[in-house]
Amino acid sequence: MIEQTMELRGIPFPHLVSYLIECGGAAKSEVLPILVEGDRWQAVLLREETVTITSRFQVNAVFIHFSATDEDSFERLMKRFRVKVMRVGG
């Protein structure tokens, strides 16, 4: 079993659920914690917090726990998911 917990900032959790569905998963609930199950993998959106960057700038942080039955399934999911959450700085 491969497991990893990831913190993503600046992306609302409903978008992350959509991205996981686009990666082949199915959402099993609509409120946090949200379980999304795919073929040989699952992701649990654990919680969402507000993170203060400066005195005037705050962003959300979503914590997701990923698990997969094998390395190949995990790598395929991460490759597809990272493309979905990629943001261009500016």
C-alpha positions in Angstrom: 0.0 0.0 0.0 1.4 3.4 -1.0 0.2 6.4 1.0 0.9 10.2 1.0 -0.8 13.2 2.5 -0.6 16.4 0.5 -1.5 20.1 1.4 -2.7 22.1 -1.6 -3.2 25.9 -1.3 -5.4 28.3 -3.2 -7.7 25.7 -4.8 -11.2 25.3 -3.3 -12.0 21.8 -2.2 -15.0 21.4 -4.6 -12.5 21.9 -7.5 -10.2 19.3 -6.1 -13.1 16.8 -5.9 -13.9 17.5 -9.5 -10.3 17.0 -10.5 -10.2 13.6 -8.7 -13.4 12.6 -10.5 -11.8 13.6 -13.8 -8.9 11.3 -12.8 -11.3 8.4 -12.7 -12.7 8.5 -9.2 -16.2 8.6 -7.8 -17.1 10.8 -4.8 -18.7 8.9 -1.9 -19.9 12.0 0.1 -20.4 15.7 -0.3 -19.1 17.1 3.0 -15.7 16.9 4.5 -14.1 14.4 4.9 -14.8 13.5 1.3 -13.8 10.0 0.1 -13.1 9.7 -3.7 -12.5 6.1 -4.9 -10.8 5.1 -8.1 -9.4 1.9 -9.6 -6.9 0.7 -7.1 -6.6 4.1 -5.4 -8.6 6.4 -3.1 -8.2 10.0 -1.9 -9.7 11.5 1.3 -10.1 15.3 1.4 -9.6 15.6 5.2 -10.0 19.3 6.0 -9.8 22.8 4.7 -8.1 25.6 6.7 -7.3 29.3 6.1 -3.6 30.1 6.0 -2.4 33.6 6.7 0.5 34.5 4.3 0.7 38.2 5.3 -1.4 40.5 7.4 -3.7 41.1 4.4 -3.3 37.9 2.4 -5.0 34.6 3.3 -5.5 31.4 1.2 -7.2 28.2 1.8 -5.3 25.0 2.4 -6.8 21.6 1.7 -5.3 18.4 3.1 -5.7 15.2 1.0 -4.7 11.7 2.0 -3.9 9.5 -1.1 -3.5 5.8 -1.0 -3.1 3.2 -3.7 -2.7 -0.6 -3.8 0.5 -0.4 -5.8 3.2 2.0 -7.0 2.0 2.1 -10.6 -1.6 3.0 -9.7 -0.2 5.7 -7.4 2.1 7.2 -10.0 -0.6 7.2 -12.7 -3.0 9.1 -10.3 -0.3 11.6 -9.2 0.7 12.3 -12.8 -2.9 13.1 -13.8 -3.8 14.9 -10.6 -0.7 17.2 -10.8 -1.6 18.3 -14.2 -5.0 19.3 -12.9 -3.7 21.3 -10.0 -0.8 23.0 -11.8 -1.0 26.8 -11.6 1.1 29.4 -13.5 2.6 32.0 -11.3 2.8 35.6 -12.3 
